[in-house]
Amino acid sequence: MGTVKQSVYLQIVSGIQRKIELGLLCADEKLPSCREYAIKMGINPNTVQRAYAVLEEQGYIYTVPKKGVYVSALSGADKSEHIAREKLNELKDAGIPRKKLIGIINEIYGEYDD
């Protein structure tokens, strides 16, 4: 079974998310501009802009006009929810049915645990 190649902008999104979640990028830390990042990586600035738009929509970064792009201060709960959603989407994409996932969650948490 071959691996599916992830598009460049999604690779950027995943990489920055991972660095934020691991604490390698801190709240309010400035990220490179789209142009700087693109030159460093040898890619089109529009690709970086698209990745930054996704990250901003997800709450990982924010933009200050004429100042730059910065890492958002995500709370622990926000980070955990992002990680959980990412993992569930990976399992869904891998073809695991919803009922199977719910069954696994019920096994781990108990069927009626809130």
Secondary structure, 3 states (H helix, E strand, C coil): CCCCCCCHHHHHHHHHHHHHHCCCCCCCCEECCHHHHHHHHCCCHHHHHHHHHHHHHCCCEEEECCCEEEECCCCHHHHHHHHHHHHHHHHHHCCCCHHHHHHHHHHHHCCCCC
